[in-house]
Protein backbone atom coordinates (compact mmCIF):
# COMPACT_ATOMS: atom_id res chain seq x y z
CA UNK A 1 0.00 0.00 0.00
CA UNK A 2 1.33 3.46 -0.78
CA UNK A 3 2.48 5.00 2.46
CA UNK A 4 2.27 8.64 1.32
CA UNK A 5 -1.55 8.62 1.10
CA UNK A 6 -2.84 10.75 3.95
CA UNK A 7 -6.23 10.79 5.60
CA UNK A 8 -8.11 14.04 6.07
CA UNK A 9 -9.38 15.40 9.36
CA UNK A 10 -12.96 14.39 8.58
CA UNK A 11 -11.94 10.86 7.63
CA UNK A 12 -10.03 10.40 10.90
CA UNK A 13 -12.94 11.79 12.93
CA UNK A 14 -15.50 9.51 11.29
CA UNK A 15 -13.13 6.54 11.42
CA UNK A 16 -12.77 7.12 15.17
CA UNK A 17 -16.54 7.36 15.47
CA UNK A 18 -17.23 4.17 13.52
CA UNK A 19 -14.30 2.29 15.03
CA UNK A 20 -15.33 2.86 18.64
CA UNK A 21 -18.90 1.71 17.98
CA UNK A 22 -18.32 -1.90 17.00
CA UNK A 23 -19.50 -4.95 18.89
CA UNK A 24 -20.70 -2.77 21.76
CA UNK A 25 -23.85 -2.01 19.76
CA UNK A 26 -24.91 -5.53 20.71
CA UNK A 27 -23.10 -6.33 23.97
CA UNK A 28 -23.77 -3.08 25.84
CA UNK A 29 -26.64 -4.92 27.58
CA UNK A 30 -23.98 -6.92 29.47
CA UNK A 31 -23.48 -4.00 31.87
CA UNK A 32 -27.16 -3.43 32.66
CA UNK A 33 -27.11 -5.71 35.70
CA UNK A 34 -24.17 -3.74 37.09
CA UNK A 35 -25.24 -0.21 36.21
CA UNK A 36 -29.06 -0.18 36.03
CA UNK A 37 -30.33 3.23 34.92
CA UNK A 38 -26.76 4.51 34.79
CA UNK A 39 -25.90 2.29 31.80
CA UNK A 40 -25.90 5.28 29.45
CA UNK A 41 -23.53 7.21 31.73
CA UNK A 42 -21.21 4.19 31.94
CA UNK A 43 -21.31 3.99 28.14
CA UNK A 44 -20.45 7.68 27.85
CA UNK A 45 -17.49 7.51 30.22
CA UNK A 46 -16.29 4.10 29.07
CA UNK A 47 -15.92 5.25 25.47
CA UNK A 48 -14.33 8.54 26.53
CA UNK A 49 -11.72 6.61 28.52
CA UNK A 50 -10.40 5.25 25.21
CA UNK A 51 -9.17 8.71 24.23
CA UNK A 52 -5.85 8.67 26.17
CA UNK A 53 -4.88 5.37 24.55
CA UNK A 54 -5.73 6.66 21.07
CA UNK A 55 -3.72 9.84 21.68
CA UNK A 56 -0.88 7.59 22.83
CA UNK A 57 -0.80 5.97 19.38
CA UNK A 58 -0.81 9.38 17.68
CA UNK A 59 2.07 10.46 19.91
CA UNK A 60 4.11 7.39 18.93
CA UNK A 61 3.51 8.23 15.28
CA UNK A 62 5.15 11.59 15.88
CA UNK A 63 8.54 9.96 16.44
CA UNK A 64 8.44 7.65 13.42
CA UNK A 65 6.18 9.15 10.72
CA UNK A 66 4.64 6.91 8.05
CA UNK A 67 5.12 3.89 10.30
CA UNK A 68 2.59 1.53 11.81
CA UNK A 69 2.97 0.51 15.43
CA UNK A 70 4.36 -2.80 14.15
CA UNK A 71 7.02 -1.00 12.11
CA UNK A 72 8.07 0.73 15.32
CA UNK A 73 8.19 -2.57 17.19
CA UNK A 74 10.25 -4.32 14.53
CA UNK A 75 13.01 -1.71 14.64
CA UNK A 76 13.70 -2.61 18.26
CA UNK A 77 12.35 -6.10 18.94
CA UNK A 78 13.40 -7.63 15.64
CA UNK A 79 11.41 -9.48 13.02
CA UNK A 80 10.35 -12.66 14.81
CA UNK A 81 9.13 -11.24 18.17
CA UNK A 82 7.24 -8.60 16.19
CA UNK A 83 5.80 -11.32 13.98
CA UNK A 84 4.32 -13.06 17.03
CA UNK A 85 2.53 -9.85 18.03
CA UNK A 86 1.30 -9.38 14.47
CA UNK A 87 -0.17 -12.90 14.39
CA UNK A 88 -2.13 -12.17 17.58
CA UNK A 89 -3.29 -8.89 16.06
CA UNK A 90 -4.51 -10.67 12.92
CA UNK A 91 -6.39 -13.34 14.86
CA UNK A 92 -7.93 -10.71 17.13
CA UNK A 93 -9.29 -8.72 14.19
CA UNK A 94 -10.67 -11.88 12.58
CA UNK A 95 -12.38 -12.92 15.82
CA UNK A 96 -13.93 -9.48 16.29
CA UNK A 97 -15.30 -9.65 12.74
CA UNK A 98 -16.65 -13.18 13.26
CA UNK A 99 -18.57 -12.10 16.34
CA UNK A 100 -19.99 -9.01 14.65
CA UNK A 101 -20.92 -10.84 11.45
CA UNK A 102 -22.84 -13.46 13.44
CA UNK A 103 -24.77 -10.99 15.57
CA UNK A 104 -25.70 -8.84 12.59
CA UNK A 105 -26.77 -11.86 10.52
CA UNK A 106 -28.96 -13.18 13.32
CA UNK A 107 -30.63 -9.77 13.58
CA UNK A 108 -31.44 -9.82 9.86
CA UNK A 109 -32.87 -13.32 10.20
CA UNK A 110 -34.95 -12.34 13.21
CA UNK A 111 -36.57 -9.22 11.72
CA UNK A 112 -36.32 -9.18 7.94
CA UNK A 113 -35.08 -12.32 6.14
CA UNK A 114 -36.28 -15.15 8.31
CA UNK A 115 -36.22 -17.79 5.56
CA UNK A 116 -32.86 -16.82 4.06
CA UNK A 117 -30.00 -19.16 5.06
CA UNK A 118 -27.57 -17.23 7.30
CA UNK A 119 -24.55 -18.27 5.24
CA UNK A 120 -25.91 -16.42 2.20
CA UNK A 121 -26.23 -13.19 4.18
CA UNK A 122 -22.73 -13.67 5.57
CA UNK A 123 -21.27 -14.37 2.15
CA UNK A 124 -22.83 -11.27 0.59
CA UNK A 125 -21.61 -9.07 3.43
CA UNK A 126 -18.09 -10.50 3.26
CA UNK A 127 -17.96 -9.91 -0.50
CA UNK A 128 -18.99 -6.29 0.00
CA UNK A 129 -16.30 -5.83 2.65
CA UNK A 130 -13.65 -7.43 0.42
CA UNK A 131 -14.52 -4.98 -2.33
CA UNK A 132 -14.16 -2.00 -0.01
CA UNK A 133 -11.01 -3.27 1.71
CA UNK A 134 -9.30 -3.94 -1.62
CA UNK A 135 -9.78 -0.29 -2.52
CA UNK A 136 -7.01 0.49 -0.02
CA UNK A 137 -6.89 3.39 2.42
CA UNK A 138 -7.93 6.17 0.00
CA UNK A 139 -11.20 4.50 -0.98
CA UNK A 140 -11.71 3.18 2.52
CA UNK A 141 -11.34 6.64 4.06
CA UNK A 142 -14.05 8.01 1.78
CA UNK A 143 -16.27 5.03 2.53
CA UNK A 144 -16.03 5.68 6.25
CA UNK A 145 -17.11 9.30 5.78
CA UNK A 146 -20.19 8.23 3.85
CA UNK A 147 -21.13 5.35 6.17
CA UNK A 148 -20.75 7.38 9.36
CA UNK A 149 -22.78 10.29 7.96
CA UNK A 150 -25.63 8.03 6.83
CA UNK A 151 -25.49 6.11 10.11
CA UNK A 152 -26.00 9.28 12.14
CA UNK A 153 -28.83 10.44 9.87
CA UNK A 154 -30.59 7.06 10.10
CA UNK A 155 -30.21 7.04 13.85
CA UNK A 156 -31.89 10.43 14.35
CA UNK A 157 -34.55 9.63 11.73
CA UNK A 158 -35.61 6.57 13.75
CA UNK A 159 -35.76 8.31 17.10
CA UNK A 160 -37.17 11.67 16.03
CA UNK A 161 -40.55 10.76 17.54
CA UNK A 162 -39.09 8.96 20.58
CA UNK A 163 -40.02 11.71 23.12
CA UNK A 164 -43.67 10.64 22.86
CA UNK A 165 -42.83 7.23 24.33
CA UNK A 166 -39.96 8.29 26.57
CA UNK A 167 -40.54 7.74 30.31
CA UNK A 168 -38.27 9.92 32.39
CA UNK A 169 -38.88 7.73 35.43
CA UNK A 170 -37.03 4.91 33.66
CA UNK A 171 -33.78 6.89 33.69
CA UNK A 172 -34.14 8.88 36.93
CA UNK A 173 -32.65 8.50 39.48
CA UNK A 174 -29.58 7.78 37.41
CA UNK A 175 -27.26 6.20 39.96
CA UNK A 176 -29.49 3.46 41.31
CA UNK A 177 -26.47 1.19 41.56
CA UNK A 178 -23.30 0.68 43.56
CA UNK A 179 -20.09 2.52 42.76
CA UNK A 180 -18.40 -0.83 42.16
CA UNK A 181 -21.04 -1.87 39.64
CA UNK A 182 -20.81 1.45 37.82
CA UNK A 183 -17.01 1.25 37.58
CA UNK A 184 -17.24 -2.34 36.38
CA UNK A 185 -19.70 -1.34 33.64
CA UNK A 186 -17.55 1.62 32.57
CA UNK A 187 -14.43 -0.55 32.33
CA UNK A 188 -16.32 -3.09 30.23
CA UNK A 189 -17.41 -0.37 27.81
CA UNK A 190 -13.82 0.85 27.68
CA UNK A 191 -12.71 -2.66 26.72
CA UNK A 192 -15.34 -2.88 23.98
CA UNK A 193 -14.65 0.55 22.52
CA UNK A 194 -10.91 -0.22 22.54
CA UNK A 195 -11.49 -1.94 19.19
CA UNK A 196 -10.74 1.48 17.70
CA UNK A 197 -7.16 1.23 18.98
CA UNK A 198 -6.51 -1.73 16.69
CA UNK A 199 -7.42 0.46 13.72
CA UNK A 200 -5.07 3.28 14.62
CA UNK A 201 -2.19 0.90 15.20
CA UNK A 202 -2.26 0.41 11.43
CA UNK A 203 -3.46 3.69 9.92
CA UNK A 204 -1.41 6.01 12.13
CA UNK A 205 1.10 6.03 9.27
CA UNK A 206 -1.54 7.65 7.04
CA UNK A 207 -2.25 10.52 9.43
CA UNK A 208 -0.25 13.66 8.61
CA UNK A 209 1.83 14.90 11.54
CA UNK A 210 -0.12 12.73 13.99
CA UNK A 211 1.47 14.29 17.05
CA UNK A 212 -0.10 17.66 16.24
CA UNK A 213 -3.45 16.33 15.05
CA UNK A 214 -4.41 14.27 18.08
CA UNK A 215 -7.58 16.34 18.47
CA UNK A 216 -8.96 14.62 15.39
CA UNK A 217 -9.27 11.34 17.24
CA UNK A 218 -10.46 13.09 20.41
CA UNK A 219 -13.37 14.64 18.50
CA UNK A 220 -14.28 11.38 16.78
CA UNK A 221 -14.34 9.29 19.94
CA UNK A 222 -16.17 12.02 21.86
CA UNK A 223 -18.80 12.10 19.11
CA UNK A 224 -19.27 8.33 19.31
CA UNK A 225 -19.56 8.41 23.11
CA UNK A 226 -22.28 11.08 23.07
CA UNK A 227 -24.36 9.48 20.31
CA UNK A 228 -24.03 5.94 21.62
CA UNK A 229 -24.82 6.85 25.24
CA UNK A 230 -27.83 8.84 24.04
CA UNK A 231 -29.03 5.78 22.15
CA UNK A 232 -28.77 3.66 25.30
CA UNK A 233 -30.70 6.30 27.25
CA UNK A 234 -33.46 6.36 24.60
CA UNK A 235 -33.74 2.55 24.64
CA UNK A 236 -33.97 2.48 28.44
CA UNK A 237 -36.41 5.39 28.49
CA UNK A 238 -38.75 3.66 26.04
CA UNK A 239 -38.48 0.04 27.20
CA UNK A 240 -37.43 0.38 30.90
CA UNK A 241 -34.04 -0.84 32.18
CA UNK A 242 -35.52 -4.21 33.23
CA UNK A 243 -36.81 -5.01 29.74
CA UNK A 244 -33.85 -3.46 27.90
CA UNK A 245 -31.37 -5.79 29.57
CA UNK A 246 -33.38 -8.93 28.75
CA UNK A 247 -34.00 -8.32 25.07
CA UNK A 248 -31.63 -8.52 22.11
CA UNK A 249 -31.45 -5.81 19.43
CA UNK A 250 -32.78 -3.15 21.79
CA UNK A 251 -32.46 -0.36 19.23
CA UNK A 252 -34.61 -2.13 16.65
CA UNK A 253 -37.22 -3.21 19.21
CA UNK A 254 -37.42 0.29 20.69
CA UNK A 255 -37.86 1.83 17.23
CA UNK A 256 -40.69 -0.62 16.47
CA UNK A 257 -42.68 0.98 19.28
CA UNK A 258 -42.35 4.48 17.82
CA UNK A 259 -45.04 5.78 15.51
CA UNK A 260 -46.67 9.07 14.58
CA UNK A 261 -50.42 8.57 14.41
CA UNK A 262 -51.50 5.75 12.12
CA UNK A 263 -49.66 6.84 9.01
CA UNK A 264 -46.01 6.68 10.14
CA UNK A 265 -44.76 3.36 11.42
CA UNK A 266 -41.92 0.96 10.74
CA UNK A 267 -39.19 3.35 11.84
CA UNK A 268 -37.08 0.36 12.85
CA UNK A 269 -35.93 0.21 9.23
CA UNK A 270 -33.79 3.29 9.94
CA UNK A 271 -32.18 1.65 12.95
CA UNK A 272 -31.59 -1.48 10.89
CA UNK A 273 -29.86 0.74 8.35
CA UNK A 274 -27.59 2.06 11.08
CA UNK A 275 -26.76 -1.48 12.23
CA UNK A 276 -26.02 -2.40 8.62
CA UNK A 277 -23.71 0.56 8.17
CA UNK A 278 -21.87 -0.29 11.37
CA UNK A 279 -21.55 -3.93 10.29
CA UNK A 280 -20.10 -3.07 6.87
CA UNK A 281 -17.76 -0.49 8.36
CA UNK A 282 -16.62 -2.65 11.27
CA UNK A 283 -16.02 -5.85 9.30
CA UNK A 284 -14.24 -3.93 6.55
CA UNK A 285 -12.02 -2.23 9.14
CA UNK A 286 -11.14 -5.54 10.78
CA UNK A 287 -10.49 -7.11 7.39
CA UNK A 288 -8.30 -4.22 6.31
CA UNK A 289 -6.30 -4.25 9.55
CA UNK A 290 -5.71 -8.01 9.35
CA UNK A 291 -4.79 -7.76 5.66
CA UNK A 292 -2.32 -4.93 6.28
CA UNK A 293 -0.71 -6.94 9.07
CA UNK A 294 -0.46 -10.04 6.88
CA UNK A 295 1.31 -8.02 4.19
CA UNK A 296 3.87 -7.09 6.84
CA UNK A 297 4.77 -10.81 7.04
CA UNK A 298 4.15 -11.94 3.44
CA UNK A 299 4.58 -9.19 0.89
CA UNK A 300 3.37 -11.23 -2.10
CA UNK A 301 0.02 -11.79 -3.82
CA UNK A 302 -1.99 -9.26 -1.77
CA UNK A 303 -5.34 -10.14 -3.37
CA UNK A 304 -4.88 -13.80 -2.47
CA UNK A 305 -4.04 -12.76 1.08
CA UNK A 306 -7.23 -10.69 1.28
CA UNK A 307 -9.33 -13.60 0.00
CA UNK A 308 -7.78 -15.94 2.58
CA UNK A 309 -8.53 -13.47 5.37
CA UNK A 310 -12.11 -13.15 4.13
CA UNK A 311 -12.48 -16.94 4.22
CA UNK A 312 -10.99 -16.99 7.73
CA UNK A 313 -13.84 -14.68 8.73
CA UNK A 314 -16.59 -16.37 6.74
CA UNK A 315 -15.97 -20.05 7.59
CA UNK A 316 -15.82 -19.65 11.41
CA UNK A 317 -18.88 -17.37 11.23
CA UNK A 318 -20.89 -20.05 9.42
CA UNK A 319 -19.62 -22.68 11.84
CA UNK A 320 -20.49 -20.56 14.89
CA UNK A 321 -23.99 -19.76 13.60
CA UNK A 322 -25.37 -18.48 16.89
CA UNK A 323 -26.20 -15.06 18.28
CA UNK A 324 -25.63 -16.18 21.87
CA UNK A 325 -22.23 -17.71 21.12
CA UNK A 326 -21.16 -14.63 19.19
CA UNK A 327 -22.46 -12.38 21.98
CA UNK A 328 -20.45 -14.15 24.67
CA UNK A 329 -17.40 -14.26 22.38
CA UNK A 330 -17.60 -10.48 21.99
CA UNK A 331 -18.11 -10.08 25.76
CA UNK A 332 -15.00 -12.18 26.41
CA UNK A 333 -12.94 -10.09 23.99
CA UNK A 334 -14.14 -6.82 25.53
CA UNK A 335 -13.58 -8.05 29.08
CA UNK A 336 -10.17 -9.68 28.85
CA UNK A 337 -8.43 -9.39 25.49
CA UNK A 338 -8.69 -6.18 23.43
CA UNK A 339 -7.58 -3.55 25.95
CA UNK A 340 -4.80 -5.63 27.61
CA UNK A 341 -3.38 -6.53 24.19
CA UNK A 342 -3.52 -2.89 23.10
CA UNK A 343 -1.86 -1.58 26.25
CA UNK A 344 0.90 -4.20 26.12
CA UNK A 345 1.57 -3.45 22.44
CA UNK A 346 1.71 0.30 23.07
CA UNK A 347 4.05 -0.16 26.05
CA UNK A 348 6.42 -2.23 23.91
CA UNK A 349 6.20 0.36 21.12
CA UNK A 350 6.98 3.15 23.58
CA UNK A 351 10.01 1.27 24.85
CA UNK A 352 11.07 0.69 21.26
CA UNK A 353 10.86 4.43 20.53
CA UNK A 354 12.95 5.24 23.61
CA UNK A 355 15.61 2.69 22.71
CA UNK A 356 15.69 3.76 19.05
CA UNK A 357 16.02 7.43 19.99
CA UNK A 358 18.74 6.61 22.50
CA UNK A 359 20.67 4.69 19.86
CA UNK A 360 20.28 7.57 17.39
CA UNK A 361 21.52 10.03 20.01
CA UNK A 362 24.55 7.87 20.80
CA UNK A 363 25.39 7.55 17.09
CA UNK A 364 25.49 11.32 16.61
CA UNK A 365 27.99 11.86 19.42
C-alpha positions in Angstrom: 0.0 0.0 0.0 1.3 3.5 -0.8 2.5 5.0 2.5 2.3 8.6 1.3 -1.6 8.6 1.1 -2.8 10.7 4.0 -6.2 10.8 5.6 -8.1 14.0 6.1 -9.4 15.4 9.4 -13.0 14.4 8.6 -11.9 10.9 7.6 -10.0 10.4 10.9 -12.9 11.8 12.9 -15.5 9.5 11.3 -13.1 6.5 11.4 -12.8 7.1 15.2 -16.5 7.4 15.5 -17.2 4.2 13.5 -14.3 2.3 15.0 -15.3 2.9 18.6 -18.9 1.7 18.0 -18.3 -1.9 17.0 -19.5 -5.0 18.9 -20.7 -2.8 21.8 -23.9 -2.0 19.8 -24.9 -5.5 20.7 -23.1 -6.3 24.0 -23.8 -3.1 25.8 -26.6 -4.9 27.6 -24.0 -6.9 29.5 -23.5 -4.0 31.9 -27.2 -3.4 32.7 -27.1 -5.7 35.7 -24.2 -3.7 37.1 -25.2 -0.2 36.2 -29.1 -0.2 36.0 -30.3 3.2 34.9 -26.8 4.5 34.8 -25.9 2.3 31.8 -25.9 5.3 29.5 -23.5 7.2 31.7 -21.2 4.2 31.9 -21.3 4.0 28.1 -20.5 7.7 27.9 -17.5 7.5 30.2 -16.3 4.1 29.1 -15.9 5.2 25.5 -14.3 8.5 26.5 -11.7 6.6 28.5 -10.4 5.2 25.2 -9.2 8.7 24.2 -5.9 8.7 26.2 -4.9 5.4 24.6 -5.7 6.7 21.1 -3.7 9.8 21.7 -0.9 7.6 22.8 -0.8 6.0 19.4 -0.8 9.4 17.7 2.1 10.5 19.9 4.1 7.4 18.9 3.5 8.2 15.3 5.1 11.6 15.9 8.5 10.0 16.4 8.4 7.7 13.4 6.2 9.2 10.7 4.6 6.9 8.0 5.1 3.9 10.3 2.6 1.5 11.8 3.0 0.5 15.4 4.4 -2.8 14.1 7.0 -1.0 12.1 8.1 0.7 15.3 8.2 -2.6 17.2 10.3 -4.3 14.5 13.0 -1.7 14.6 13.7 -2.6 18.3 12.4 -6.1 18.9 13.4 -7.6 15.6 11.4 -9.5 13.0 10.3 -12.7 14.8 9.1 -11.2 18.2 7.2 -8.6 16.2 5.8 -11.3 14.0 4.3 -13.1 17.0 2.5 -9.8 18.0 1.3 -9.4 14.5 -0.2 -12.9 14.4 -2.1 -12.2 17.6 -3.3 -8.9 16.1 -4.5 -10.7 12.9 -6.4 -13.3 14.9 -7.9 -10.7 17.1 -9.3 -8.7 14.2 -10.7 -11.9 12.6 -12.4 -12.9 15.8 -13.9 -9.5 16.3 -15.3 -9.7 12.7 -16.7 -13.2 13.3 -18.6 -12.1 16.3 -20.0 -9.0 14.7 -20.9 -10.8 11.5 -22.8 -13.5 13.4 -24.8 -11.0 15.6 -25.7 -8.8 12.6 -26.8 -11.9 10.5 -29.0 -13.2 13.3 -30.6 -9.8 13.6 -31.4 -9.8 9.9 -32.9 -13.3 10.2 -34.9 -12.3 13.2 -36.6 -9.2 11.7 -36.3 -9.2 7.9 -35.1 -12.3 6.1 -36.3 -15.1 8.3 -36.2 -17.8 5.6 -32.9 -16.8 4.1 -30.0 -19.2 5.1 -27.6 -17.2 7.3 -24.5 -18.3 5.2 -25.9 -16.4 2.2 -26.2 -13.2 4.2 -22.7 -13.7 5.6 -21.3 -14.4 2.1 -22.8 -11.3 0.6 -21.6 -9.1 3.4 -18.1 -10.5 3.3 -18.0 -9.9 -0.5 -19.0 -6.3 0.0 -16.3 -5.8 2.6 -13.6 -7.4 0.4 -14.5 -5.0 -2.3 -14.2 -2.0 0.0 -11.0 -3.3 1.7 -9.3 -3.9 -1.6 -9.8 -0.3 -2.5 -7.0 0.5 0.0 -6.9 3.4 2.4 -7.9 6.2 0.0 -11.2 4.5 -1.0 -11.7 3.2 2.5 -11.3 6.6 4.1 -14.0 8.0 1.8 -16.3 5.0 2.5 -16.0 5.7 6.2 -17.1 9.3 5.8 -20.2 8.2 3.8 -21.1 5.4 6.2 -20.7 7.4 9.4 -22.8 10.3 8.0 -25.6 8.0 6.8 -25.5 6.1 10.1 -26.0 9.3 12.1 -28.8 10.4 9.9 -30.6 7.1 10.1 -30.2 7.0 13.9 -31.9 10.4 14.3 -34.5 9.6 11.7 -35.6 6.6 13.7 -35.8 8.3 17.1 -37.2 11.7 16.0 -40.5 10.8 17.5 -39.1 9.0 20.6 -40.0 11.7 23.1 -43.7 10.6 22.9 -42.8 7.2 24.3 -40.0 8.3 26.6 -40.5 7.7 30.3 -38.3 9.9 32.4 -38.9 7.7 35.4 -37.0 4.9 33.7 -33.8 6.9 33.7 -34.1 8.9 36.9 -32.7 8.5 39.5 -29.6 7.8 37.4 -27.3 6.2 40.0 -29.5 3.5 41.3 -26.5 1.2 41.6 -23.3 0.7 43.6 -20.1 2.5 42.8 -18.4 -0.8 42.2 -21.0 -1.9 39.6 -20.8 1.5 37.8 -17.0 1.2 37.6 -17.2 -2.3 36.4 -19.7 -1.3 33.6 -17.5 1.6 32.6 -14.4 -0.6 32.3 -16.3 -3.1 30.2 -17.4 -0.4 27.8 -13.8 0.8 27.7 -12.7 -2.7 26.7 -15.3 -2.9 24.0 -14.7 0.6 22.5 -10.9 -0.2 22.5 -11.5 -1.9 19.2 -10.7 1.5 17.7 -7.2 1.2 19.0 -6.5 -1.7 16.7 -7.4 0.5 13.7 -5.1 3.3 14.6 -2.2 0.9 15.2 -2.3 0.4 11.4 -3.5 3.7 9.9 -1.4 6.0 12.1 1.1 6.0 9.3 -1.5 7.7 7.0 -2.3 10.5 9.4 -0.3 13.7 8.6 1.8 14.9 11.5 -0.1 12.7 14.0 1.5 14.3 17.1 -0.1 17.7 16.2 -3.4 16.3 15.1 -4.4 14.3 18.1 -7.6 16.3 18.5 -9.0 14.6 15.4 -9.3 11.3 17.2 -10.5 13.1 20.4 -13.4 14.6 18.5 -14.3 11.4 16.8 -14.3 9.3 19.9 -16.2 12.0 21.9 -18.8 12.1 19.1 -19.3 8.3 19.3 -19.6 8.4 23.1 -22.3 11.1 23.1 -24.4 9.5 20.3 -24.0 5.9 21.6 -24.8 6.8 25.2 -27.8 8.8 24.0 -29.0 5.8 22.1 -28.8 3.7 25.3 -30.7 6.3 27.2 -33.5 6.4 24.6 -33.7 2.5 24.6 -34.0 2.5 28.4 -36.4 5.4 28.5 -38.7 3.7 26.0 -38.5 0.0 27.2 -37.4 0.4 30.9 -34.0 -0.8 32.2 -35.5 -4.2 33.2 -36.8 -5.0 29.7 -33.9 -3.5 27.9 -31.4 -5.8 29.6 -33.4 -8.9 28.7 -34.0 -8.3 25.1 -31.6 -8.5 22.1 -31.4 -5.8 19.4 -32.8 -3.1 21.8 -32.5 -0.4 19.2 -34.6 -2.1 16.7 -37.2 -3.2 19.2 -37.4 0.3 20.7 -37.9 1.8 17.2 -40.7 -0.6 16.5 -42.7 1.0 19.3 -42.3 4.5 17.8 -45.0 5.8 15.5 -46.7 9.1 14.6 -50.4 8.6 14.4 -51.5 5.7 12.1 -49.7 6.8 9.0 -46.0 6.7 10.1 -44.8 3.4 11.4 -41.9 1.0 10.7 -39.2 3.4 11.8 -37.1 0.4 12.8 -35.9 0.2 9.2 -33.8 3.3 9.9 -32.2 1.6 13.0 -31.6 -1.5 10.9 -29.9 0.7 8.3 -27.6 2.1 11.1 -26.8 -1.5 12.2 -26.0 -2.4 8.6 -23.7 0.6 8.2 -21.9 -0.3 11.4 -21.5 -3.9 10.3 -20.1 -3.1 6.9 -17.8 -0.5 8.4 -16.6 -2.7 11.3 -16.0 -5.9 9.3 -14.2 -3.9 6.5 -12.0 -2.2 9.1 -11.1 -5.5 10.8 -10.5 -7.1 7.4 -8.3 -4.2 6.3 -6.3 -4.3 9.6 -5.7 -8.0 9.3 -4.8 -7.8 5.7 -2.3 -4.9 6.3 -0.7 -6.9 9.1 -0.5 -10.0 6.9 1.3 -8.0 4.2 3.9 -7.1 6.8 4.8 -10.8 7.0 4.1 -11.9 3.4 4.6 -9.2 0.9 3.4 -11.2 -2.1 0.0 -11.8 -3.8 -2.0 -9.3 -1.8 -5.3 -10.1 -3.4 -4.9 -13.8 -2.5 -4.0 -12.8 1.1 -7.2 -10.7 1.3 -9.3 -13.6 0.0 -7.8 -15.9 2.6 -8.5 -13.5 5.4 -12.1 -13.1 4.1 -12.5 -16.9 4.2 -11.0 -17.0 7.7 -13.8 -14.7 8.7 -16.6 -16.4 6.7 -16.0 -20.0 7.6 -15.8 -19.6 11.4 -18.9 -17.4 11.2 -20.9 -20.0 9.4 -19.6 -22.7 11.8 -20.5 -20.6 14.9 -24.0 -19.8 13.6 -25.4 -18.5 16.9 -26.2 -15.1 18.3 -25.6 -16.2 21.9 -22.2 -17.7 21.1 -21.2 -14.6 19.2 -22.5 -12.4 22.0 -20.5 -14.1 24.7 -17.4 -14.3 22.4 -17.6 -10.5 22.0 -18.1 -10.1 25.8 -15.0 -12.2 26.4 -12.9 -10.1 24.0 -14.1 -6.8 25.5 -13.6 -8.0 29.1 -10.2 -9.7 28.9 -8.4 -9.4 25.5 -8.7 -6.2 23.4 -7.6 -3.6 25.9 -4.8 -5.6 27.6 -3.4 -6.5 24.2 -3.5 -2.9 23.1 -1.9 -1.6 26.2 0.9 -4.2 26.1 1.6 -3.4 22.4 1.7 0.3 23.1 4.0 -0.2 26.0 6.4 -2.2 23.9 6.2 0.4 21.1 7.0 3.2 23.6 10.0 1.3 24.9 11.1 0.7 21.3 10.9 4.4 20.5 13.0 5.2 23.6 15.6 2.7 22.7 15.7 3.8 19.1 16.0 7.4 20.0 18.7 6.6 22.5 20.7 4.7 19.9 20.3 7.6 17.4 21.5 10.0 20.0 24.5 7.9 20.8 25.4 7.5 17.1 25.5 11.3 16.6 28.0 11.9 19.4 
